[in-house]
Each structure stands twice: as structure tokens, then as C-alpha cells.
Amino acid sequence: MNKILRLIRSSFFPERCPYCGKTIEYGKTACDICIRKLPEAYCKNFVKGGYPCCSPFFYKGIFKNAIKLFKFDGFEQNSEKLAIALARTINKEYADIKFDVVTCVPMHPKKERIRGYNQSKLLAKDVSKLISVKYEDLLLKKKNNIEQHKCLTAAERRENVKNVYKAIDNDKIKGKTILIIDDVLTTGYTLGECCKVLSENTNAKIYCATLCAKNNL
């Protein structure tokens, strides 16, 4: 019966590779060509403020295309497959860390309504299931600033995220070990600002993870 249901579903809603967009068999995480391109090693960085961050991919090639499909082209269903690679990296890099909660970099409500979803939140929720740690919204974006990828210089990016985020409830943060997730790490200013807000007067331990990193910072 399950096999029949899978066949029916795949005929109406074909599975697609999250990296190139090609149709794949139901249950596969990527096409055979892209699977061979998945790296064994991963990226390790520190965002602004000295908070550690890990990422399974560099932001180039099929992985840059995966972000485009997921973030800008409306393929929100790709989150589940992409989260598998991210969770695998998190389990390797933070093997000795016991997280209390998983959260994400929030979007401003206006922008989220326009896009229809927050890609970082989708990733964070799927990762939380894979690593068996609860997801919770801990931050809100109070200022509808310019999108970071539209800022040309590092200085502009740094100023663009100042005083943009706010903690929802410090009591849910105090003393906790938190994993915060975003889609792409570029300069580290966005995640650094979020970590700063989470750690202010809370004694929380903050760790970061992103799907892609532009480089080793």
C-alpha cells in the first residue's frame, strides 16, 4: 500500500533534486550527479563576536543554485532534503554539545508575507527534528532593513544589521545552549548581531550553522 501511495504522489508531485532541480526518484535526497559532488569536508567559521559556525557547503556551483531554488524560486519543499546535509554537519562539528533549543534568523513580517516563508526557519525546524532538539522562535526582526545581499561593502553590511533584532522572551534564553540557523554565511554580521542579542544578560551559549558559507572567515 505504501508503495502504491508513493507512486501516486510522485506522479502528481514529482520529487526534484534540491541542487539542480532535476526530477528524481521518490525518497532520494538528490540526483546521482549532484550526490557525487557533495563534499566530505565542511566549512568552519566564527561569526562577528567569536561565535562558532559550521556549514556543509561553500556558496558556489550547485550549492549556490540550491540556495537560489530554495530562497528565491519558491521551492520551499527543498528544505527537508537540504536539512539532512546541514544536520549531518551539525552532528559532526557539535558532537559534544547538548543543545536546549534550535532557533533561526528571523525575517521581517512584511518580507515574509511577500515571500510566503522564511527559508531559515524552514531549515531550522527540519534540522530540529533530525537532531531531536525542540525548535522555538527566540528573536524577532523589528526593523525592515535593506536585504544584506544588496549591501555592497562589509561596512554597509555591518551598519545595516545594527539594532534590527530583538529577543522575544529573555526567560526562554537565560542559561540555555542555543543553535541558531541561517541559510548563507557571508560576512557574519547578521548572525553575529543575532548572537549578540541572544547573549545579552542571558548567560546563554550560542552556536551557529548555515547551509552555505561564502568563504572561511
GROMACS elastic network, one bead per residue, 0.5 to 0.9 nm:
[ bonds ]
;  ai    aj funct       b0    kb
    1     4     6  0.51159   500
    1     5     6  0.62841   500
    1     6     6  0.86776   500
    2     5     6  0.50765   500
    2     6     6  0.61589   500
    2     7     6  0.86369   500
    3     6     6  0.51101   500
    3     7     6  0.62607   500
    3     8     6  0.87219   500
    4     7     6  0.51164   500
    4     8     6  0.62590   500
    4     9     6  0.86342   500
    5     8     6  0.50884   500
    5     9     6  0.60950   500
    5    10     6  0.85185   500
    6     9     6  0.50945   500
    6    10     6  0.60070   500
    6    11     6  0.85713   500
    6    26     6  0.71118   500
    6    27     6  0.89321   500
    7    10     6  0.51486   500
    7    11     6  0.62254   500
    7    12     6  0.89197   500
    7    26     6  0.80744   500
    8    11     6  0.52820   500
    8    12     6  0.66801   500
    8    13     6  0.85374   500
    9    12     6  0.54180   500
    9    13     6  0.56478   500
    9    14     6  0.73354   500
    9    26     6  0.87111   500
   10    13     6  0.50050   500
   10    15     6  0.65274   500
   10    25     6  0.79803   500
   10    26     6  0.63526   500
   11    14     6  0.59418   500
   14    23     6  0.64304   500
   14    24     6  0.74114   500
   14    25     6  0.79576   500
   14    26     6  0.74325   500
   15    22     6  0.83902   500
   15    23     6  0.57022   500
   15    24     6  0.54174   500
   15    25     6  0.63931   500
   15    26     6  0.56774   500
   15    27     6  0.79027   500
   15    28     6  0.81192   500
   16    19     6  0.86393   500
   16    20     6  0.81177   500
   16    21     6  0.52986   500
   16    22     6  0.52970   500
   16    24     6  0.52290   500
   16    25     6  0.80611   500
   16    26     6  0.85976   500
   16    28     6  0.88559   500
   16    29     6  0.85593   500
   16    30     6  0.73832   500
   16    31     6  0.79916   500
   16    78     6  0.81075   500
   17    20     6  0.57118   500
   17    22     6  0.53412   500
   17    23     6  0.62725   500
   17    24     6  0.61084   500
   17    28     6  0.82136   500
   17    29     6  0.67827   500
   17    31     6  0.55054   500
   17    34     6  0.80162   500
   17    66     6  0.88658   500
   17    78     6  0.80558   500
   17    81     6  0.85770   500
   18    21     6  0.56921   500
   18    22     6  0.81668   500
   18    29     6  0.77169   500
   18    30     6  0.64060   500
   18    31     6  0.86224   500
   18    63     6  0.89008   500
   18    65     6  0.86012   500
   18    66     6  0.56599   500
   18    67     6  0.87614   500
   18    69     6  0.73771   500
   18    70     6  0.76387   500
   18    75     6  0.82610   500
   18    77     6  0.88092   500
   18    78     6  0.54301   500
   18    79     6  0.82898   500
   18    81     6  0.69645   500
   18    82     6  0.69854   500
   19    22     6  0.83752   500
   19    30     6  0.71403   500
   19    31     6  0.83830   500
   19    34     6  0.68408   500
   19    62     6  0.52775   500
   19    63     6  0.60444   500
   19    64     6  0.82004   500
   19    65     6  0.60832   500
   19    67     6  0.81271   500
   19    69     6  0.78376   500
   19    78     6  0.89202   500
   19    82     6  0.87277   500
   20    30     6  0.85331   500
   20    31     6  0.81633   500
   20    34     6  0.74770   500
   20    62     6  0.63228   500
   20    63     6  0.86858   500
   20    65     6  0.67589   500
   20    66     6  0.67920   500
   20    69     6  0.83690   500
   21    24     6  0.87954   500
   21    31     6  0.88589   500
   21    65     6  0.89702   500
   21    66     6  0.82582   500
   21    69     6  0.77128   500
   22    30     6  0.87249   500
   22    31     6  0.71636   500
   23    31     6  0.77489   500
   24    27     6  0.84647   500
   24    28     6  0.67583   500
   24    29     6  0.84036   500
   24    30     6  0.69352   500
   24    31     6  0.58108   500
   24    32     6  0.87114   500
   25    28     6  0.58350   500
   25    29     6  0.89298   500
   25    30     6  0.88322   500
   25    31     6  0.82548   500
   26    29     6  0.86511   500
   28    31     6  0.73657   500
   28    81     6  0.85933   500
   29    35     6  0.81846   500
   29    80     6  0.88472   500
   29    81     6  0.54459   500
   29    82     6  0.80572   500
   29    84     6  0.83210   500
   30    33     6  0.81470   500
   30    34     6  0.62342   500
   30    35     6  0.58684   500
   30    81     6  0.78506   500
   31    34     6  0.54430   500
   31    35     6  0.60834   500
   31    36     6  0.88132   500
   32    35     6  0.51562   500
   32    36     6  0.65128   500
   33    36     6  0.55070   500
   33    37     6  0.69023   500
   34    37     6  0.50361   500
   34    38     6  0.66267   500
   34    62     6  0.75333   500
   35    38     6  0.54043   500
   35    39     6  0.89632   500
   36    39     6  0.81800   500
   37    62     6  0.83958   500
   38    56     6  0.87621   500
   38    57     6  0.81021   500
   39    42     6  0.71297   500
   39    56     6  0.76970   500
   39    57     6  0.73671   500
   40    56     6  0.84928   500
   41    56     6  0.74093   500
   41    57     6  0.85370   500
   41    89     6  0.89461   500
   42    54     6  0.71666   500
   42    55     6  0.59217   500
   42    57     6  0.61687   500
   42    58     6  0.81101   500
   42    89     6  0.70267   500
   43    53     6  0.82513   500
   43    54     6  0.55893   500
   43    55     6  0.50384   500
   43    56     6  0.61289   500
   43    57     6  0.66701   500
   43    58     6  0.71086   500
   43   212     6  0.82967   500
   43   213     6  0.69855   500
   43   215     6  0.78790   500
   43   216     6  0.66068   500
   44    52     6  0.75084   500
   44    53     6  0.59388   500
   44    55     6  0.66338   500
   44    56     6  0.89272   500
   44    93     6  0.84823   500
   44   213     6  0.87878   500
   44   216     6  0.65977   500
   44   217     6  0.83878   500
   45    51     6  0.83986   500
   45    52     6  0.59223   500
   45    53     6  0.50387   500
   45    54     6  0.61932   500
   45    55     6  0.83446   500
   45   188     6  0.88630   500
   45   213     6  0.85407   500
   45   215     6  0.84694   500
   45   216     6  0.56843   500
   45   217     6  0.56294   500
   46    49     6  0.78296   500
   46    50     6  0.52955   500
   46    51     6  0.52409   500
   46    53     6  0.55225   500
   46    54     6  0.84470   500
   46   188     6  0.76400   500
   46   192     6  0.88746   500
   46   208     6  0.86473   500
   46   216     6  0.85529   500
   46   217     6  0.67111   500
   47    50     6  0.56788   500
   47    51     6  0.53717   500
   47    52     6  0.64000   500
   47    53     6  0.66852   500
   47   185     6  0.83985   500
   47   187     6  0.75543   500
   47   189     6  0.68061   500
   47   190     6  0.85775   500
   47   191     6  0.65459   500
   47   192     6  0.53481   500
   47   195     6  0.89215   500
   47   208     6  0.82313   500
   47   217     6  0.76834   500
   48    51     6  0.68633   500
   48   187     6  0.81498   500
   48   188     6  0.55812   500
   48   189     6  0.57149   500
   48   190     6  0.84396   500
   48   191     6  0.74829   500
   48   193     6  0.74917   500
   48   195     6  0.87222   500
   48   196     6  0.88791   500
   49   189     6  0.89270   500
   49   192     6  0.58790   500
   49   193     6  0.82558   500
   49   195     6  0.79301   500
   49   196     6  0.73121   500
   50   192     6  0.80295   500
   51   191     6  0.87516   500
   51   192     6  0.72015   500
   51   195     6  0.74389   500
   51   206     6  0.66723   500
   51   207     6  0.60842   500
   51   208     6  0.70271   500
   52   206     6  0.80755   500
   52   207     6  0.55885   500
   52   208     6  0.59409   500
   52   209     6  0.81933   500
   53   185     6  0.86973   500
   53   207     6  0.63444   500
   53   210     6  0.72860   500
   54    86     6  0.87479   500
   54    89     6  0.70951   500
   54    90     6  0.69856   500
   54    93     6  0.69988   500
   54    94     6  0.89292   500
   54   207     6  0.88305   500
   54   208     6  0.66463   500
   54   210     6  0.64493   500
   54   211     6  0.83690   500
   54   212     6  0.87414   500
   54   213     6  0.83286   500
   55    58     6  0.75525   500
   55    86     6  0.68351   500
   55    89     6  0.67789   500
   55    90     6  0.80698   500
   55   184     6  0.85620   500
   55   185     6  0.82906   500
   55   208     6  0.89321   500
   55   209     6  0.57965   500
   55   211     6  0.52496   500
   55   212     6  0.53959   500
   55   213     6  0.61224   500
   56    85     6  0.64768   500
   56    86     6  0.59292   500
   56    87     6  0.89533   500
   56    88     6  0.81809   500
   56    89     6  0.57731   500
   56    90     6  0.86269   500
   56   209     6  0.88794   500
   56   210     6  0.77377   500
   56   211     6  0.60065   500
   56   212     6  0.64161   500
   56   213     6  0.82025   500
   57    60     6  0.82091   500
   57    63     6  0.65976   500
   57    64     6  0.89298   500
   57    85     6  0.88642   500
   57    86     6  0.88108   500
   57   210     6  0.87144   500
   57   211     6  0.63534   500
   57   213     6  0.64221   500
   57   214     6  0.87469   500
   58    61     6  0.85396   500
   58    63     6  0.70051   500
   58    64     6  0.79022   500
   58   211     6  0.84347   500
   58   212     6  0.51356   500
   58   214     6  0.56236   500
   58   215     6  0.65864   500
   58   216     6  0.88284   500
   59    62     6  0.85459   500
   59    63     6  0.58486   500
   59    65     6  0.86611   500
   59    67     6  0.84097   500
   59   184     6  0.74959   500
   59   185     6  0.85756   500
   59   186     6  0.88757   500
   59   211     6  0.86578   500
   59   212     6  0.51348   500
   59   213     6  0.53703   500
   59   215     6  0.76767   500
   60    63     6  0.55876   500
   60    65     6  0.75861   500
   60   212     6  0.85728   500
   60   213     6  0.89698   500
   60   214     6  0.76573   500
   61    64     6  0.54542   500
   61    65     6  0.64553   500
   61    66     6  0.87787   500
   62    66     6  0.60788   500
   62    67     6  0.88072   500
   63    67     6  0.64958   500
   63    68     6  0.87366   500
   63   211     6  0.86699   500
   63   212     6  0.72524   500
   64    67     6  0.52527   500
   64    68     6  0.64494   500
   64    69     6  0.88708   500
   64   212     6  0.78118   500
   65    69     6  0.62039   500
   65    70     6  0.84990   500
   66    69     6  0.52164   500
   66    70     6  0.60357   500
   66    71     6  0.83109   500
   66    78     6  0.85122   500
   66    82     6  0.84610   500
   67    70     6  0.50674   500
   67    71     6  0.55598   500
   67    72     6  0.76568   500
   67   183     6  0.75436   500
   67   184     6  0.81175   500
   67   211     6  0.84569   500
   67   212     6  0.82394   500
   68    71     6  0.53557   500
   68    72     6  0.52652   500
   68    73     6  0.63094   500
   68    74     6  0.89104   500
   68    75     6  0.89589   500
   69    72     6  0.59117   500
   69    74     6  0.65827   500
   69    75     6  0.56427   500
   69    76     6  0.82852   500
   69    78     6  0.82531   500
   70    73     6  0.61703   500
   70    74     6  0.60478   500
   70    76     6  0.55092   500
   70    77     6  0.78899   500
   70    78     6  0.62101   500
   70    79     6  0.72412   500
   70   119     6  0.71241   500
   71    74     6  0.64883   500
   71    75     6  0.72671   500
   71    76     6  0.73775   500
   71   115     6  0.85972   500
   71   117     6  0.89620   500
   71   118     6  0.83017   500
   71   119     6  0.60026   500
   71   120     6  0.89152   500
   71   183     6  0.85403   500
   72    75     6  0.79520   500
   72   115     6  0.79973   500
   73    76     6  0.84914   500
   74    77     6  0.84353   500
   74   115     6  0.79073   500
   74   116     6  0.84591   500
   74   117     6  0.89005   500
   75    78     6  0.57695   500
   75    79     6  0.81478   500
   76    79     6  0.59022   500
   76    80     6  0.87553   500
   76   117     6  0.76539   500
   76   118     6  0.89513   500
   76   119     6  0.70076   500
   76   122     6  0.77673   500
   77    80     6  0.65565   500
   77    81     6  0.82011   500
   77   122     6  0.89670   500
   78    81     6  0.55747   500
   78    82     6  0.62186   500
   78    83     6  0.85093   500
   79    82     6  0.51500   500
   79    83     6  0.58225   500
   79    84     6  0.87321   500
   79   119     6  0.75638   500
   79   120     6  0.89606   500
   79   122     6  0.61473   500
   79   123     6  0.54666   500
   79   126     6  0.71181   500
   80    83     6  0.52363   500
   80    84     6  0.67839   500
   80   122     6  0.81452   500
   80   123     6  0.72092   500
   80   126     6  0.59179   500
   80   127     6  0.82156   500
   81    84     6  0.54831   500
   81    85     6  0.74423   500
   81   126     6  0.89759   500
   82    85     6  0.56223   500
   82    86     6  0.65837   500
   82    87     6  0.87957   500
   82   123     6  0.75265   500
   82   211     6  0.76326   500
   83    87     6  0.58512   500
   83    88     6  0.83825   500
   83   122     6  0.88022   500
   83   123     6  0.56646   500
   83   124     6  0.78124   500
   83   125     6  0.88591   500
   83   126     6  0.59581   500
   83   127     6  0.54352   500
   83   130     6  0.80860   500
   83   211     6  0.79708   500
   84    87     6  0.52100   500
   84    88     6  0.61717   500
   84    89     6  0.87817   500
   84   126     6  0.82254   500
   84   127     6  0.71796   500
   84   130     6  0.74026   500
   85    88     6  0.51760   500
   85    89     6  0.64579   500
   85    90     6  0.87996   500
   85   211     6  0.79742   500
   86    89     6  0.52479   500
   86    90     6  0.62635   500
   86    91     6  0.87128   500
   86   123     6  0.84996   500
   86   127     6  0.72087   500
   86   209     6  0.76825   500
   86   210     6  0.72835   500
   86   211     6  0.58573   500
   87    91     6  0.61103   500
   87    92     6  0.86226   500
   87   126     6  0.87578   500
   87   127     6  0.55560   500
   87   128     6  0.83367   500
   87   130     6  0.65772   500
   87   131     6  0.66826   500
   88    91     6  0.52356   500
   88    92     6  0.64102   500
   88    93     6  0.88196   500
   88   130     6  0.89085   500
   88   131     6  0.88364   500
   89    92     6  0.51171   500
   89    93     6  0.60803   500
   89    94     6  0.82410   500
   89   209     6  0.86227   500
   90    93     6  0.52700   500
   90    94     6  0.55720   500
   90    95     6  0.74366   500
   90   131     6  0.85826   500
   90   209     6  0.70879   500
   91    94     6  0.55040   500
   91    95     6  0.50946   500
   91    96     6  0.86821   500
   91    97     6  0.89585   500
   91   131     6  0.75927   500
   92    95     6  0.53174   500
   92    96     6  0.89178   500
   93    96     6  0.83046   500
   93    97     6  0.89558   500
   94    97     6  0.52245   500
   94    98     6  0.82765   500
   94   207     6  0.86966   500
   95    98     6  0.81369   500
   97   177     6  0.82603   500
   98   177     6  0.71794   500
   99   102     6  0.74218   500
   99   133     6  0.67879   500
   99   176     6  0.77826   500
   99   177     6  0.50811   500
   99   178     6  0.57989   500
   99   179     6  0.66716   500
  100   133     6  0.66044   500
  100   134     6  0.73233   500
  100   176     6  0.59734   500
  100   177     6  0.53260   500
  100   178     6  0.60828   500
  100   179     6  0.81898   500
  101   128     6  0.81437   500
  101   133     6  0.58592   500
  101   134     6  0.53105   500
  101   135     6  0.57556   500
  101   136     6  0.66379   500
  101   173     6  0.89699   500
  101   176     6  0.75658   500
  101   177     6  0.68917   500
  101   178     6  0.52637   500
  101   179     6  0.64552   500
  101   180     6  0.86384   500
  102   124     6  0.66193   500
  102   125     6  0.77372   500
  102   127     6  0.82216   500
  102   128     6  0.61137   500
  102   133     6  0.65233   500
  102   134     6  0.61367   500
  102   136     6  0.62904   500
  102   137     6  0.84060   500
  102   138     6  0.89975   500
  102   177     6  0.89722   500
  102   178     6  0.59342   500
  102   180     6  0.59092   500
  102   181     6  0.76088   500
  103   106     6  0.88338   500
  103   121     6  0.74694   500
  103   124     6  0.62399   500
  103   125     6  0.79186   500
  103   128     6  0.86332   500
  103   134     6  0.87517   500
  103   135     6  0.57634   500
  103   136     6  0.54685   500
  103   137     6  0.57112   500
  103   138     6  0.63569   500
  103   139     6  0.81385   500
  103   178     6  0.73127   500
  103   179     6  0.62471   500
  103   181     6  0.63485   500
  104   120     6  0.59387   500
  104   121     6  0.54574   500
  104   122     6  0.88467   500
  104   123     6  0.83848   500
  104   124     6  0.59914   500
  104   125     6  0.86203   500
  104   135     6  0.87782   500
  104   136     6  0.83793   500
  104   137     6  0.70924   500
  104   138     6  0.78665   500
  104   139     6  0.78216   500
  104   179     6  0.81204   500
  104   182     6  0.60564   500
  105   118     6  0.88963   500
  105   120     6  0.64445   500
  105   121     6  0.72918   500
  105   139     6  0.72992   500
  105   140     6  0.82824   500
  105   141     6  0.85025   500
  105   165     6  0.89792   500
  105   180     6  0.69272   500
  105   181     6  0.63730   500
  105   182     6  0.56899   500
  105   183     6  0.88402   500
  105   190     6  0.80707   500
  105   191     6  0.72066   500
  105   194     6  0.70181   500
  106   109     6  0.87176   500
  106   118     6  0.73064   500
  106   120     6  0.75338   500
  106   121     6  0.72452   500
  106   137     6  0.81575   500
  106   138     6  0.88397   500
  106   139     6  0.64343   500
  106   140     6  0.57583   500
  106   141     6  0.58942   500
  106   165     6  0.82141   500
  106   182     6  0.87968   500
  107   110     6  0.82104   500
  107   111     6  0.66078   500
  107   112     6  0.59682   500
  107   117     6  0.89227   500
  107   118     6  0.63370   500
  107   120     6  0.86592   500
  107   121     6  0.88918   500
  107   140     6  0.74952   500
  107   141     6  0.59784   500
  107   144     6  0.85030   500
  108   111     6  0.54648   500
  108   112     6  0.62034   500
  108   113     6  0.87285   500
  108   140     6  0.74780   500
  108   141     6  0.50645   500
  108   142     6  0.67623   500
  108   143     6  0.69018   500
  108   144     6  0.57173   500
  108   145     6  0.84325   500
  109   112     6  0.50152   500
  109   113     6  0.61078   500
  109   114     6  0.86873   500
  109   140     6  0.88905   500
  109   141     6  0.77847   500
  109   142     6  0.87921   500
  109   144     6  0.84286   500
  110   113     6  0.52498   500
  110   114     6  0.64636   500
  110   115     6  0.89044   500
  110   144     6  0.76958   500
  111   114     6  0.50789   500
  111   115     6  0.62379   500
  111   116     6  0.82432   500
  111   117     6  0.88228   500
  111   118     6  0.87734   500
  111   144     6  0.78914   500
  112   115     6  0.51912   500
  112   116     6  0.55420   500
  112   117     6  0.54294   500
  112   118     6  0.59052   500
  113   117     6  0.70338   500
  114   117     6  0.82334   500
  115   118     6  0.75511   500
  117   120     6  0.88593   500
  117   121     6  0.80447   500
  117   122     6  0.77724   500
  118   121     6  0.53021   500
  118   122     6  0.64369   500
  118   123     6  0.88370   500
  119   122     6  0.51347   500
  119   123     6  0.62799   500
  119   124     6  0.86194   500
  119   182     6  0.81377   500
  119   183     6  0.70996   500
  120   123     6  0.51273   500
  120   124     6  0.60729   500
  120   125     6  0.86012   500
  120   181     6  0.63711   500
  120   183     6  0.54731   500
  120   210     6  0.86218   500
  121   125     6  0.60539   500
  121   126     6  0.85407   500
  121   137     6  0.86842   500
  121   181     6  0.77438   500
  121   182     6  0.78531   500
  122   125     6  0.52733   500
  122   126     6  0.62589   500
  122   127     6  0.85731   500
  123   126     6  0.52377   500
  123   127     6  0.60260   500
  123   128     6  0.85000   500
  123   181     6  0.74656   500
  123   182     6  0.78586   500
  123   183     6  0.77984   500
  123   211     6  0.85840   500
  124   127     6  0.50645   500
  124   128     6  0.60071   500
  124   129     6  0.87485   500
  124   135     6  0.72013   500
  124   179     6  0.89656   500
  124   180     6  0.77140   500
  124   181     6  0.57578   500
  124   182     6  0.77948   500
  125   128     6  0.50922   500
  125   129     6  0.65661   500
  125   130     6  0.89079   500
  125   134     6  0.82687   500
  125   135     6  0.58855   500
  125   136     6  0.85278   500
  126   129     6  0.53142   500
  126   130     6  0.64726   500
  126   131     6  0.89067   500
  126   135     6  0.89965   500
  127   130     6  0.50126   500
  127   131     6  0.61645   500
  127   132     6  0.82224   500
  127   133     6  0.84113   500
  127   135     6  0.88181   500
  127   181     6  0.89962   500
  128   131     6  0.53608   500
  128   132     6  0.56590   500
  128   134     6  0.58080   500
  128   135     6  0.58137   500
  129   133     6  0.65845   500
  129   134     6  0.73960   500
  129   135     6  0.82626   500
  130   133     6  0.80454   500
  131   134     6  0.89260   500
  137   140     6  0.78219   500
  137   168     6  0.77531   500
  138   166     6  0.86161   500
  138   167     6  0.59498   500
  138   168     6  0.54851   500
  138   169     6  0.68724   500
  138   170     6  0.83438   500
  138   172     6  0.75470   500
  138   173     6  0.74611   500
  138   198     6  0.79276   500
  139   165     6  0.65448   500
  139   166     6  0.55820   500
  139   168     6  0.53436   500
  139   169     6  0.82661   500
  139   194     6  0.77594   500
  139   197     6  0.83490   500
  139   198     6  0.78085   500
  140   164     6  0.86132   500
  140   165     6  0.57337   500
  140   166     6  0.54084   500
  140   167     6  0.64423   500
  140   168     6  0.64130   500
  141   144     6  0.73739   500
  141   164     6  0.58471   500
  141   166     6  0.63961   500
  142   163     6  0.84124   500
  142   164     6  0.57362   500
  142   165     6  0.58260   500
  142   166     6  0.66884   500
  143   163     6  0.79781   500
  143   164     6  0.51094   500
  143   165     6  0.73805   500
  144   147     6  0.86534   500
  144   164     6  0.78421   500
  145   148     6  0.84460   500
  145   160     6  0.67121   500
  145   161     6  0.74777   500
  145   164     6  0.74866   500
  146   149     6  0.85023   500
  146   150     6  0.69003   500
  146   151     6  0.75036   500
  146   160     6  0.69742   500
  146   161     6  0.88373   500
  147   150     6  0.55601   500
  147   151     6  0.71931   500
  147   160     6  0.84926   500
  148   151     6  0.53664   500
  148   152     6  0.85197   500
  148   156     6  0.86846   500
  148   157     6  0.60449   500
  148   160     6  0.73626   500
  148   161     6  0.81718   500
  148   190     6  0.81660   500
  149   152     6  0.74420   500
  149   157     6  0.83904   500
  149   186     6  0.87457   500
  150   157     6  0.87931   500
  151   154     6  0.78137   500
  151   155     6  0.88081   500
  151   156     6  0.57847   500
  151   157     6  0.56947   500
  151   160     6  0.79713   500
  152   155     6  0.85766   500
  152   156     6  0.67562   500
  152   157     6  0.75418   500
  153   156     6  0.52016   500
  153   157     6  0.63771   500
  153   158     6  0.87408   500
  154   157     6  0.50488   500
  154   158     6  0.61750   500
  154   159     6  0.87457   500
  154   187     6  0.68573   500
  154   189     6  0.86209   500
  155   158     6  0.50987   500
  155   159     6  0.63183   500
  155   160     6  0.84832   500
  156   159     6  0.52848   500
  156   160     6  0.59053   500
  156   161     6  0.89227   500
  157   160     6  0.50045   500
  157   161     6  0.66691   500
  157   187     6  0.78513   500
  157   189     6  0.68508   500
  157   190     6  0.81437   500
  158   161     6  0.59343   500
  158   162     6  0.69012   500
  158   187     6  0.84706   500
  158   188     6  0.88811   500
  158   189     6  0.56282   500
  158   190     6  0.78610   500
  158   193     6  0.88686   500
  159   162     6  0.54683   500
  159   189     6  0.89041   500
  160   163     6  0.87309   500
  160   164     6  0.80732   500
  160   189     6  0.89954   500
  160   190     6  0.88602   500
  161   164     6  0.54514   500
  161   165     6  0.79301   500
  161   189     6  0.70915   500
  161   190     6  0.60988   500
  161   193     6  0.68328   500
  162   165     6  0.79565   500
  162   189     6  0.89266   500
  162   190     6  0.87459   500
  162   193     6  0.69364   500
  163   166     6  0.77595   500
  163   193     6  0.81125   500
  163   197     6  0.89347   500
  164   193     6  0.83196   500
  164   194     6  0.88498   500
  165   193     6  0.75924   500
  165   194     6  0.65465   500
  165   197     6  0.70536   500
  166   194     6  0.82604   500
  166   197     6  0.65459   500
  166   198     6  0.83466   500
  167   170     6  0.63573   500
  167   173     6  0.85503   500
  167   194     6  0.88709   500
  167   197     6  0.64784   500
  167   198     6  0.64597   500
  168   172     6  0.85067   500
  169   172     6  0.56925   500
  169   173     6  0.70887   500
  170   174     6  0.60602   500
  170   198     6  0.79470   500
  170   200     6  0.89585   500
  170   201     6  0.84040   500
  170   202     6  0.67548   500
  171   174     6  0.54762   500
  171   175     6  0.88977   500
  171   202     6  0.80963   500
  172   175     6  0.86844   500
  172   176     6  0.77697   500
  173   176     6  0.55223   500
  173   177     6  0.82902   500
  173   178     6  0.80088   500
  173   198     6  0.68828   500
  173   199     6  0.80232   500
  173   202     6  0.62446   500
  173   203     6  0.83042   500
  173   204     6  0.63700   500
  174   177     6  0.89321   500
  174   198     6  0.87628   500
  174   199     6  0.82305   500
  174   201     6  0.78301   500
  174   203     6  0.58636   500
  174   204     6  0.56071   500
  175   202     6  0.61079   500
  175   203     6  0.50658   500
  175   205     6  0.72877   500
  176   202     6  0.82244   500
  176   203     6  0.76055   500
  176   205     6  0.63152   500
  176   206     6  0.83407   500
  177   204     6  0.58356   500
  177   206     6  0.60239   500
  177   207     6  0.78310   500
  178   198     6  0.88038   500
  178   204     6  0.71784   500
  178   205     6  0.60978   500
  178   207     6  0.61636   500
  178   208     6  0.83545   500
  179   205     6  0.86703   500
  179   206     6  0.60991   500
  179   208     6  0.55895   500
  179   209     6  0.72916   500
  180   191     6  0.80749   500
  180   194     6  0.85090   500
  180   195     6  0.80616   500
  180   206     6  0.73165   500
  180   207     6  0.63267   500
  180   209     6  0.64465   500
  180   210     6  0.85894   500
  181   191     6  0.84301   500
  181   207     6  0.87884   500
  181   208     6  0.58893   500
  181   209     6  0.50090   500
  181   210     6  0.56115   500
  181   211     6  0.83378   500
  182   185     6  0.74352   500
  182   191     6  0.76098   500
  182   208     6  0.80098   500
  182   209     6  0.66218   500
  182   211     6  0.71453   500
  182   212     6  0.88848   500
  183   209     6  0.83658   500
  183   210     6  0.50265   500
  183   211     6  0.51233   500
  183   212     6  0.64363   500
  183   213     6  0.86561   500
  184   210     6  0.55698   500
  184   211     6  0.60071   500
  184   213     6  0.55938   500
  184   214     6  0.74186   500
  185   188     6  0.57941   500
  185   189     6  0.87346   500
  185   190     6  0.83893   500
  185   191     6  0.79141   500
  185   209     6  0.86081   500
  185   210     6  0.62946   500
  185   211     6  0.81192   500
  185   212     6  0.62618   500
  185   214     6  0.62039   500
  185   215     6  0.81789   500
  186   189     6  0.80359   500
  186   190     6  0.87790   500
  186   212     6  0.87322   500
  186   213     6  0.61667   500
  186   214     6  0.52654   500
  186   215     6  0.73476   500
  186   217     6  0.85160   500
  187   190     6  0.79005   500
  187   214     6  0.81780   500
  187   215     6  0.88172   500
  187   217     6  0.73798   500
  188   191     6  0.55983   500
  188   192     6  0.58076   500
  188   193     6  0.85256   500
  188   217     6  0.80567   500
  189   193     6  0.59795   500
  189   194     6  0.85648   500
  190   193     6  0.52810   500
  190   194     6  0.63642   500
  190   195     6  0.86992   500
  191   194     6  0.50204   500
  191   195     6  0.60495   500
  191   196     6  0.84782   500
  191   208     6  0.75364   500
  192   195     6  0.50926   500
  192   196     6  0.61032   500
  192   197     6  0.87269   500
  193   196     6  0.50154   500
  193   197     6  0.63481   500
  193   198     6  0.87062   500
  194   197     6  0.52202   500
  194   198     6  0.62277   500
  194   199     6  0.86520   500
  195   198     6  0.50423   500
  195   199     6  0.60480   500
  195   200     6  0.85660   500
  195   206     6  0.63936   500
  195   207     6  0.82057   500
  195   208     6  0.84662   500
  196   199     6  0.52645   500
  196   200     6  0.61291   500
  197   200     6  0.54223   500
  197   201     6  0.89401   500
  198   201     6  0.84269   500
  198   202     6  0.71618   500
  198   203     6  0.89803   500
  198   204     6  0.71326   500
  198   205     6  0.88264   500
  198   206     6  0.77122   500
  199   202     6  0.53348   500
  199   203     6  0.60700   500
  199   204     6  0.53211   500
  199   205     6  0.71610   500
  199   206     6  0.72980   500
  200   203     6  0.73903   500
  200   204     6  0.82620   500
  201   204     6  0.83619   500
  202   205     6  0.88826   500
  209   212     6  0.88107   500
  210   213     6  0.69730   500
  212   215     6  0.89209   500
  213   216     6  0.72422   500
  213   217     6  0.89073   500
  214   217     6  0.85658   500
